[in-house]
Amino acid sequence: MECRGIMLTGGILLLPVLVFVTSLLFWPGVLLKAYNWYWRRRLGLGVRYSHSGSYRFCYFSRGTPGETTPSLLLLHGFSASKDMWLPVINFLPKEQHVVCVDMPGHEGTSRTGAEDYSIQGQVSRIHQFVQSVGLHERPFHLVGTSMGGNVAGVYAARYPSDLSSLTLVCPAGLIYPTESKFIVRLKELEQNITQEKSIPLIPRTAQELEDMLKLCCHTPPRLPQQVLRGLLANRLPNNDFYREVFMEIVGEESRHSLQDHLHLITVPLQVIWGRQDQVVDVCGAAVIQAALPHTQVDVVDNCGHSVVLERPRKMAQVLMDFVSAQEVCDAKSKKLS
C-alpha cells in the first residue's frame, strides 16, 4: 500500500513535468503564450477589452491614474503585441498607472482593413481607444517604439491637448541621412514586392526568424530551437496580415509621416535610441532634435532597435526620469503663474 502511494505521488509530481516537456516538443507556441500569461499575472496586469462602436481594443493595465504623475500609454511596434512591454513594466514603479494596447489588427484588437493600418488610420483608432477608456480626461504621457513611435509622434501632432509629454523610441517615419541595413534592403525590395519576396521583418522560417533577431538586436538572444519554433508558430498564421500592414506603413502616405508632422509637436519630447540600431539609424535622433531643439535625447550604447527587449531596465529608468522632470517643471510653472 505504501509503495503504491509513493508511486501515485510520484505520478502526480511527474505529470506537470510531462505536460511541460510535451508542450515544449509539440506545442511550443502555446507554451510561450502561457508564459506571457504567467508574466502578466505576476506583474499584476489584467487583460481587458474596450469598444468604440463595433471595433474592439485589447489592452492590459495596472494601477490607477495618480493626482500628479501622468498615466503612461505604451504603443508597440510592427508585428509585436502589448506583451512586448512586459520587460519594461517589470522595472516601472509599482504605483505607476500604465496601459498597453494591441495596435490595430494586432493580437486581440479588431482586424479590419488597410484604411486602419496606415499611420493616420492607426492614429485615429488609438484616439478612439483613448476616449473609450477615459485616458483623455487627464493629460497622459505617450510612448511609442518603431512603428508605434511613428504613430505616437503623429498622435502628438494631431491631439496635443491629450498629452502631458511624449517619448519616441527608435521611431520609424523619418527621413534618415544615413540609411540603415534594413532601409537598404527595403529599397532593394520596393520596386517589386511580391508574395514570394522575403521581407526581413516577416520571417517564414526559423532561419529567417534568427536573421530578424540579429537585425533588431545588437546582442541577439540565444534561443533554443524549440523556443524559435514557438515564436515562429505564433507568427506564421498572421504573416498575410503583417504583409498588408507593412505595405501600408512603407507606402507614400505613411513612410515619412513623423517627419511631416514634427513641426506640429508642441509637448515636451524625449527620444530614446539604440546606438547600434540596424532598422532605423540612430541619426534619426539628430533629425528630430534639429526640428525640435528642446528634445531630450537618450542614446543607449551597445543596443540595437529593440531597446525595450535588450535594455528594459535602462529604458524604464530614462523614461521615468524624464516623466519626473516634467512633473517638476509643471509644478514650477504653476507656482509662477
GISULRA-V409175 format. One record per backbone hydrogen bond with DSSP energy under -0.5 kcal/mol. CO is the residue of the C=O (numbers start at 1). NH is the residue of the N-H. E is the energy in kcal/mol with one decimal. If there is no record, write none. Layout:
BEGIN
co = <CO & CO>
nh = <NH & NH>
e = <E & E>
END
This chain:
BEGIN
co = <1 & 2 & 3 & 4 & 5 & 6 & 7 & 8 & 9 & 10 & 11 & 12 & 13 & 14 & 15 & 16 & 17 & 18 & 19 & 20 & 21 & 22 & 22 & 23 & 27 & 28 & 29 & 30 & 31 & 32 & 33 & 34 & 35 & 36 & 37 & 38 & 39 & 40 & 41 & 44 & 45 & 46 & 48 & 50 & 52 & 55 & 56 & 57 & 58 & 59 & 60 & 61 & 62 & 69 & 71 & 72 & 72 & 73 & 74 & 74 & 75 & 77 & 81 & 82 & 83 & 85 & 85 & 86 & 88 & 89 & 93 & 96 & 97 & 98 & 99 & 100 & 101 & 103 & 106 & 110 & 110 & 113 & 114 & 114 & 118 & 119 & 120 & 121 & 122 & 123 & 124 & 125 & 126 & 127 & 128 & 129 & 130 & 130 & 130 & 131 & 134 & 135 & 140 & 140 & 140 & 141 & 142 & 143 & 144 & 145 & 146 & 146 & 147 & 148 & 149 & 150 & 151 & 152 & 153 & 154 & 155 & 159 & 160 & 162 & 164 & 165 & 166 & 167 & 168 & 168 & 169 & 173 & 174 & 175 & 177 & 180 & 181 & 182 & 183 & 184 & 185 & 186 & 189 & 192 & 194 & 197 & 198 & 199 & 205 & 206 & 207 & 208 & 209 & 210 & 211 & 212 & 213 & 215 & 216 & 216 & 221 & 224 & 224 & 225 & 226 & 227 & 228 & 229 & 230 & 231 & 232 & 233 & 235 & 236 & 238 & 239 & 240 & 241 & 242 & 243 & 244 & 245 & 246 & 248 & 251 & 251 & 254 & 256 & 257 & 258 & 258 & 259 & 261 & 262 & 264 & 268 & 269 & 270 & 271 & 272 & 273 & 274 & 278 & 281 & 282 & 283 & 283 & 284 & 285 & 286 & 287 & 288 & 292 & 295 & 296 & 297 & 298 & 298 & 299 & 300 & 303 & 305 & 306 & 306 & 307 & 311 & 312 & 313 & 314 & 315 & 316 & 317 & 318 & 319 & 320 & 321 & 322 & 323 & 324 & 325 & 326 & 327 & 328 & 329 & 330 & 331 & 332 & 333>
nh = <5 & 6 & 7 & 8 & 9 & 10 & 11 & 12 & 13 & 14 & 15 & 16 & 17 & 18 & 19 & 20 & 21 & 22 & 23 & 24 & 25 & 26 & 27 & 27 & 31 & 32 & 33 & 34 & 35 & 36 & 37 & 38 & 39 & 40 & 41 & 42 & 43 & 45 & 44 & 46 & 47 & 61 & 59 & 57 & 55 & 52 & 110 & 50 & 102 & 48 & 100 & 46 & 98 & 66 & 141 & 74 & 99 & 143 & 76 & 101 & 145 & 80 & 84 & 85 & 86 & 88 & 89 & 90 & 91 & 92 & 96 & 98 & 72 & 62 & 74 & 60 & 76 & 106 & 109 & 105 & 112 & 116 & 117 & 118 & 122 & 123 & 124 & 125 & 126 & 127 & 128 & 129 & 130 & 131 & 132 & 133 & 134 & 135 & 136 & 134 & 137 & 138 & 142 & 164 & 165 & 73 & 167 & 75 & 169 & 148 & 150 & 172 & 151 & 152 & 153 & 154 & 155 & 156 & 157 & 158 & 159 & 162 & 163 & 140 & 268 & 142 & 270 & 144 & 170 & 272 & 146 & 259 & 176 & 177 & 179 & 184 & 185 & 186 & 187 & 188 & 189 & 190 & 192 & 194 & 197 & 199 & 200 & 202 & 209 & 210 & 211 & 212 & 213 & 214 & 215 & 216 & 217 & 278 & 305 & 306 & 223 & 227 & 228 & 229 & 230 & 231 & 232 & 233 & 234 & 235 & 236 & 237 & 238 & 239 & 242 & 243 & 244 & 245 & 246 & 247 & 248 & 249 & 250 & 251 & 254 & 255 & 257 & 260 & 261 & 261 & 262 & 262 & 264 & 265 & 266 & 166 & 296 & 168 & 298 & 170 & 300 & 277 & 182 & 284 & 285 & 286 & 287 & 288 & 289 & 290 & 291 & 292 & 295 & 297 & 271 & 299 & 273 & 300 & 301 & 275 & 276 & 307 & 309 & 310 & 311 & 315 & 316 & 317 & 318 & 319 & 320 & 321 & 322 & 323 & 324 & 325 & 326 & 327 & 328 & 329 & 330 & 331 & 332 & 333 & 334 & 335 & 336 & 337>
e = <-2.2 & -2.3 & -2.3 & -2.2 & -2.7 & -2.8 & -2.1 & -2.2 & -2.4 & -2.1 & -1.6 & -0.7 & -0.7 & -2.6 & -2.7 & -2.5 & -2.6 & -2.6 & -2.6 & -2.6 & -2.0 & -2.9 & -0.6 & -1.8 & -1.7 & -2.0 & -1.8 & -2.1 & -2.0 & -2.1 & -2.2 & -2.3 & -2.5 & -2.8 & -2.2 & -2.5 & -1.9 & -2.8 & -1.1 & -0.6 & -0.5 & -1.2 & -2.4 & -3.1 & -1.8 & -2.4 & -2.8 & -2.0 & -2.8 & -3.7 & -2.7 & -1.6 & -2.0 & -0.8 & -3.2 & -0.5 & -2.6 & -2.8 & -0.5 & -1.2 & -1.8 & -1.6 & -2.0 & -1.7 & -1.8 & -0.6 & -2.6 & -1.8 & -2.0 & -1.3 & -1.6 & -0.6 & -2.3 & -1.9 & -2.6 & -2.4 & -0.6 & -2.5 & -2.4 & -1.4 & -0.6 & -2.2 & -1.6 & -1.0 & -2.6 & -2.4 & -2.1 & -1.9 & -2.7 & -2.2 & -1.7 & -2.2 & -2.6 & -2.0 & -2.4 & -1.8 & -0.5 & -1.7 & -0.8 & -0.6 & -1.4 & -1.3 & -0.5 & -2.4 & -0.9 & -2.3 & -2.7 & -2.8 & -2.9 & -2.0 & -1.7 & -1.9 & -2.3 & -2.6 & -2.4 & -2.0 & -2.5 & -2.4 & -1.5 & -2.2 & -3.3 & -1.6 & -1.2 & -1.9 & -0.6 & -1.9 & -2.5 & -2.0 & -0.6 & -2.6 & -2.4 & -2.7 & -0.7 & -0.5 & -0.5 & -2.3 & -1.9 & -2.7 & -2.3 & -1.3 & -1.4 & -2.3 & -1.7 & -0.9 & -1.0 & -0.6 & -0.5 & -2.7 & -2.1 & -2.3 & -2.3 & -2.1 & -2.2 & -2.1 & -1.9 & -2.4 & -2.0 & -0.6 & -0.5 & -2.4 & -1.2 & -0.5 & -2.2 & -2.6 & -1.9 & -2.7 & -2.6 & -2.6 & -1.8 & -1.1 & -2.8 & -0.6 & -2.1 & -1.7 & -2.8 & -2.4 & -1.8 & -2.5 & -2.9 & -2.4 & -1.3 & -2.5 & -1.7 & -0.7 & -0.8 & -2.7 & -1.9 & -2.4 & -1.0 & -0.8 & -1.0 & -0.7 & -1.9 & -1.8 & -0.6 & -2.2 & -2.6 & -2.6 & -3.2 & -2.5 & -3.1 & -1.7 & -2.3 & -2.2 & -2.0 & -0.6 & -1.5 & -2.1 & -2.3 & -2.1 & -1.4 & -2.8 & -2.2 & -0.6 & -3.1 & -0.5 & -2.1 & -0.5 & -0.6 & -2.6 & -2.6 & -1.7 & -0.6 & -3.1 & -2.4 & -2.6 & -2.5 & -2.1 & -2.6 & -2.0 & -2.3 & -2.3 & -1.8 & -2.4 & -2.6 & -2.1 & -2.0 & -1.7 & -1.9 & -2.2 & -2.6 & -2.3 & -2.2 & -2.3 & -2.1 & -1.8 & -2.2 & -1.7>
END
